[in-house]
Structures are given as structure tokens and as C-alpha cells.
Amino acid sequence: MSQPCIGILMLETRFPRPPGDIGNPDTWPFPVRMRVVTGASAEKVVLDDPRGLLGAFVDAGRALIAEGCTGLTTSCGFLSLMQDELKDALSVPFASSPLMQLPMIEAMLPAGQQAGVLTISLQSLSPAHLSAAGARADTALAGMPRNGAFASAIFNDCETMDFEACREEMITAARGLVSQNQNIGAIVLECTNMAPYAADIAQATGRPVHSVVSFLNWFQAGLMPPRF
């Protein structure tokens, strides 16, 4: 392999992945390799405890390393719960979740401002997920409607998705996050399938929006610094 390559531990899904989604190769301006973790459905990882799949994630990660990957990540922000276990089991840098951006973002915000999170499941994102990512356990959160276009397509693993309806749902949820928390200075998208809508959310809220795309571009910049 001619340059460092990020390996992506993918959930076992079939739902559409438009440009901007972590699972669309055209999202990335650098090489990536993807490997599906058998049995890791979105429902099992988000609505259940993903730590029961630790062995499957370790095996898939080691396979990606054997293929030449020099850094690893996952396709679900809820996998922050396994950040410590997976980084210790694997032999390359490991970044489990876009939630890991929260401490750095908050360090950059003016006094009195905080970062908030938009998640696919408000009911499931716990203080433990946030703490495992190095974030404040009391971070302000907003979630997507469980039976809405976005969450239902993900959890039911639908082969089609109404992208415009998803966009409107996310804008509505993000506006609610900001209106209910006046000190929100930036938004982090927990779900790696939300990144296609980041620009729309930023425009609608007037806040910087950080996603898996900003996270992995930063990650890759360290794996392969630009040469001047």
C-alpha cells in the first residue's frame, strides 16, 4: 500500500449510503478499507450493549491491520463504549466515535459556550457513552424521532431511504437542540450516517457542525501529514 490507510469496522447493514456517509468510498479523499463485523446490526449496537461483540470487532480489526491499515475506526458513534478495550487489543491508533471530538471542540469555544450532540437515539446515548469518549457526561443532547424517516430506515435496515425527509428531521432536531440550550456553540453528529446533512444543519443553526468526516480527515492528517 502506497500510503497510510484507515480501516473502517462496518456494521452489518444494507441501508443506502449517500456521499458523505462513512460507508461511501467517495466520501474520502484518501484510501480506506472496510470490513463488515458479522452480527453487528445497527439495532444490536445502538439499542443493546455492543460489548458482547468485542471479539468480532477485534478479529475484524486485526484483519484490516493485516491488509495494511495504519489506523482504525468504526461506523457507529455508540461504539465509544469499546474505545479502551479495542485500542488496547489492536496494534494501531483506534478512533471509535465522532463523540471523541467533543473535548477538543469545547476547548476551542468561547467562555460560556458548550458543544451539543445530535444522536440517532436519545434514549440509548448514555453518560457512559460520553465518558468513554472523553466527553462531559452532562453534554446537551437531541435525538431523532424513533419512527421517523432516518431512524426507522437505519434500525429496520431498509434498502431505500427518503433523504429529503431525513434532512428535514435533522434540521428540526438541531434547531431544537440550539433553542433549548442557548449556550450551544457547536454541534457534534454522533451518528456516522448523519454526515451527509452536516452542511444543512450548520446553515440552519448558524453553528459549526462536526461529523465523522471532520473526525477522520483530522485522523488521516496525522497518519499522513502533508509534505511541503
N, C-alpha and C positions, 0 to 999 in steps of 0.2 A: 504494500500500500504506500502511495507516494507521500501522504501527509497524514497527520493525526485525524482520527475518525471517531465520532461519537456513536456509541451503540445505544439503541433505544429498546428498552424492555417493554414490549407492547402487550396490552390486554388482548384477550381473545374476543374479537368483535367483528361485526360486518357492516356497521353503520357507515354512512358516507363520510369521507374526509376531504373537504374542500381545501384549496390553497390557504395556508395559514394554520391548518390543523397539524399537530405533531406527526401524524401518520402519513402526510402527503409529502413525498420526497421533494417536490418543487418548492416547499416552504423554505428549504435550507440552502444557503449559498456555499455550503461545504459538504464533504462526504458524510453520510450517515449510514449505518447498518441497522436493520430492525429484526428483532426476533420475538415471536409470539410466545407468551408464557401460557402453556396449556392449562386450562381450567380457571384462568384469571379473568372472569367476566366482570363487566362494569358493576353489575349488581353485587357480586360477591366482594369486590374490593371496596366499594363505597358504602354499601348498606350492611355489610358484615365486617368481620375482622380479617384483614388481608394477611395477618401474620401466620395464619395456617398454611399459606402458600410460600413461606420463606424458602423452603428447599427448592421449589420450582423456579423461583426468581434467581437464586444462587446458581443453579445449573445453567439457566439461560444466559446469565451474565458472564459466566466463565466461558461459555461457547462463543459469545461475542468477543471476548478478550482474545480467545484463540484465533479469531478471524482478523485480528489486528486492531481492535478498538482500543483507544487510549484513554477514554473517558466514557462513563455510562450514565444514563438517565432512565426515567420511566415515563409512561404515557398517562399517568394519573396522579394528581396532586395529593390524593389521600394516602399515597404510599410513603408520605413523610413518616408515618408510623414505623417504617422499617429502615429509616435512614442509618441509624447506628449499626444495626445488625448487618445490613448489606454492605456498607462501606468497610466494615471490619472483615467481611467474608470475601471481598473482591480485592484485586491487586492493583486497581487503577482508581483515580478520582471518581466519586459517585455522587450524583446530584438527584435526589429522589423527587423533588417537588418544586413548582414555582413559588410555593409559600416560603421557601428559603430566602427569597429576595426581601422579605419584609424587614428584617433588622437593618439591612443596608439602606433601603429606601427611607426608613424612618430616621436614620442618621443624617440624611440629606435634607429633610423637611424643616422649614422654619419652626421656631418655638411655638408650641401650642397646636401644631398640626400632627396628624397621625395617618397611617395608611389603613385602608379598609380592604376587605376581601369580598369578591363576588364568587360564590361557590355553586356547584350544581346541586348540592344538598345541604341546606342549612341545618336540618335535623341531625345529619350524620357528622358534620365537621365539628370536632370536639376540641376542648382546650388541650387534650393530649396530642392531637394532630399539629396544632400550632406550636406547642412547646417542643415537639420533636424536630420541628423546622427551625428552631431558634427564635421563634416569634413570641410576642406577648400573648398569654392565654386569654386576655380580655380584648383582643383585637375585634373591632367592629366588623360584623358580617351581614351579608344579604345573600339570599338563595333564590334559585329558580323554582317556579311552580312545579310541583311533582308531576302533575298531569298535563303540563304544558308541552309545546312542540319540541323543545330542546330536551328536557329531562326524559320525557317518555320515549323519544327516539333512541336515546342513549341506553336507558335501562331495559327497554324492550328489544334492543339491538335490531332496530328496523333497517331495512335496506334502502329506505328513502327518508328524506328529511326536508321540512319546509324551512329553507334558510332565511327567508324574509320574516317568517313568524319568529324564528329563533332570535333574529336581530332585534326585533321589537321587544321581545321578552327581556333580553339582556339590557337594552336601553332603559326600560321601565324599572328593572330591578336595581340598576346602577344609580338611576336618579333617586330612587327610594333610599338607597344607602347614603347618598350625599345629603339628602334633605333631612334625614333622621339623625345625622351625625355631622354637625356643622364644621367640625374640625378635620374632616377628611381632606387631606392634601394630595393623596394619590390612591390609586386602586390597583390591587393585585388580583389577577384572574387565577383562581385555584385550578380550574379545570383546563386541561390541555386542549380541549375541543372548543374552547371559547376564544382562542386567539384570532380566528378569522374576523371577529367582530370588535377587536380592540380599538381600531380607529374610530368606529361608530360610537363606542362608549366614551372615548376621550372627547369627541366632538360634542356629544350630548351633555356631558357633565362638566366640561372645562377642566378636567383633572388629567394628569399623566396616568397612563394605564400600562401596567407591566404584566407580561404574559410569559408563557413558556418560550415564546420566540425571543423576547428580550433576554430571558434567562440563559438559553442555550447559545445565543450569539455571544454573550459575555463568557460563558464557559469555554466555547471554542476559541475565543480570543486569547485565553490563557494557554490552551493546549497548543495553539499555533500562533504566536504573536506575529503581527505583520512585520515584514522586513523593510527597512527604509534605507 
